[in-house]
């Protein structure tokens, strides 16, 4: 997390990172998602020295909410995310479970 960020941006970064980790993302991936999101918002608000034209004119990431993720519709959590949640809850036999079995065990 860069030191040039304001206190608000640091809180935003931490919140986004925590949410990504709760969804089963690795810590490294969660940090990347959070940093990219915060930097895009900084560019949109004119808080950064440089920004692309698209960053300024495009729909905000908060409003867009994954609409460009490439999926045709909601499919729920990935098997990896389900596995990580099962690991966190200490569910036995999780390594041999299918995605459907993991979903059932978590519900």
RAJO-V256268 format. One record per residue. N is the residue number from 0. RES is the residue in one letter. OMEGA is omega in whole degrees, 0 to 359 (999 if undefined). NEAR is the number of other C-alpha atoms within 10 Angstrom. Layout:
n: {N N}
res: {RES RES}
omega: {OMEGA OMEGA}
near: {NEAR NEAR}
//
This chain:
n: {0 1 2 3 4 5 6 7 8 9 10 11 12 13 14 15 16 17 18 19 20 21 22 23 24 25 26 27 28 29 30 31 32 33 34 35 36 37 38 39 40 41 42 43 44 45 46 47 48 49 50 51 52 53 54 55 56 57 58 59 60 61 62 63 64 65 66 67 68 69 70 71 72 73 74 75 76 77 78 79 80 81 82 83 84 85 86 87 88 89 90 91 92 93 94 95 96 97 98 99 100 101 102 103 104 105 106}
res: {X X X X X X X X X X X X X X X X X X X X X X X X X X X X X X X X X X X X X X X X X X X X X X X X X X X X X X X X X X X X X X X X X X X X X X X X X X X X X X X X X X X X X X X X X X X X X X X X X X X X X X X X X X X}
omega: {181 181 183 181 176 179 179 181 177 177 179 179 182 180 181 179 180 180 179 178 177 178 176 177 175 181 181 180 179 178 180 179 182 181 179 181 181 179 178 179 177 180 180 182 179 182 181 182 180 175 180 179 180 179 182 188 184 175 182 182 178 180 183 173 176 181 181 185 178 179 181 179 181 179 180 182 178 178 179 179 178 179 180 178 178 178 179 180 177 178 183 177 185 184 181 183 172 179 181 179 176 178 181 180 180 179 999}
near: {13 8 7 10 16 12 10 8 18 18 13 16 24 16 13 19 24 17 14 19 18 14 17 21 19 16 13 10 14 22 20 16 16 22 21 14 19 21 18 21 19 20 19 20 11 12 15 14 7 9 15 10 10 11 17 16 9 10 12 14 15 9 8 10 10 10 11 8 8 7 9 8 8 6 7 9 13 14 17 15 19 23 22 19 19 19 14 10 10 10 14 11 10 18 11 9 14 13 17 11 14 22 18 9 14 13 6}
//
